[in-house]
Amino acid sequence: MVTVEAANLQLVQNLIAAIAQRDREAVAGCLAEDVVLNVPGTTLVSGRFQGREEVLEALGRFAEMGGERLRVRLHDVLANETHGIVMYDVKAERDGKEIAYSHIDVYHFRDGRISEITGWPTNGFSRLYR
């Protein structure tokens, strides 16, 4: 029998893989209909995005602005019955320059889907999404 913790861990891993593969349908399958995405700061992609479609559009903008060379390397994924944490590094290219930053996301789970994501990027994030 799979525990809730193991299922939530797999859910987050599936989301990250789907984002890396730019698989919109697979990303949508991980998200609750009323999911909320919180992106702090004052960048072009900062804000509070509500609902699956709005969150999918925001994630698509992240990928588009990160360019074809956008790469994500996971450090660790932790999950329990209600929350998950993902630590990862991002490398991308903007205006011919490589930009790298680290990122931590906190996830909330409800009914087998992700109901909220809040991200905390480091300084390189603002250089990529200015």
N, C-alpha and C positions, 0 to 999 in steps of 0.2 A: 504494500500500500504506500502510495506517495503522500508525504506529509504536506501540509499547507505551506510550510517554509520552503520545502524543495520545489513545489509547484511555483511559488512566487519567485524563487531564484531563477528557475527556468524561464519564467515569463520575462524577467528583466533581460536575461541573456538573449532571448528571442528578439526582444525589442531592439537591443543594440545591434544584433546581427542584421535585422531587417533595415535599420537605418543605414548601416554601412553598405548594404546592397542596394539601397535606394528603392526598396520594395514597399511602396505605399500601402498596398493591400495587407501585407503582413504586419506593418506598423499599426494600421487601423485595428487589426484583430487583437492587438495587445491592450488597446485603450478603451476605457469606459466611454459611453456615449457623452457623458457630461464631464469628461476629463478637464483638468486645469493645468496649464503650464505656466510657471513663473520664471521669468528670466530677468535678473536684477541688472541695474546699470542704466546707461543712457545711450546705448548703441542702437543701430538700425533694427536690431532684432530683440531689443529689450521690451518687456511688458508682461501683461497678464493675458493669456490666451485661454478662452473658455469654449468648451465643446470640441468634439472629435475633429470636425472639419477645420475649425480655426487652428487647432494644434497641428494638424497635418500640414496645413498651409505654412505655418511658422517653421516647422521642421524642414519642409521643402526649401524655404528661403535660406535656412542655415546651410543646407547642402549646396544650394546653388551659389551662394556667396563664397563658400569654402572652395569652390572650383572642383575640377576633375581630380585633382591630386589630394583631396581631403582624405585623411587617414585617421583611424581611431585605434588606439592600443589600450586594451583593458588592463588595469592593475588588479582590481579586485571587485567582486560583487558579493554583497551580504544581503540576506533577507530573512525576515521572520514572518509572522502571521499578518502583520499590518503595515510594515515598512521595509524599504530596501535602500541600500546605499551602493552607488557605483562610483569607483574612482578610475579615471582614464586620462590618457594624453591625446591631444589632437595635433596633427600637423596638416597644414594647408598652404596654399599659395595665393597671394594677393598682389597684384601689380608687379608680378615677376619676383616677388620676395617670399621666402619661406617663413611662415609664422607658426610657432609652436606654443601651446599652453596646456596646463593641466586643468582638470575639471572634476567636480564632485556633484553628483545628482542625488537627491533624496526622493524616494518614491513612496506613495501611499497606495495600498491595495484595497479593493472592494469587489467581492463576488468574482474573484478570479481574473480581474483586469486591473490595469493601472488607472487610478482615479485622480492622482495629482503628481506632478513632477516639479521640483524646484531645483534649479541649478546654481552652482557657485563656481564660476570660472576664475582663472587668474588673469593677469594683465594682458597677455597676448590676445585674449578674446576681443578686447576693445580695438586692437589693431586690425584684426580680421574683419570685424563687423562694424566698422566706422562708417 
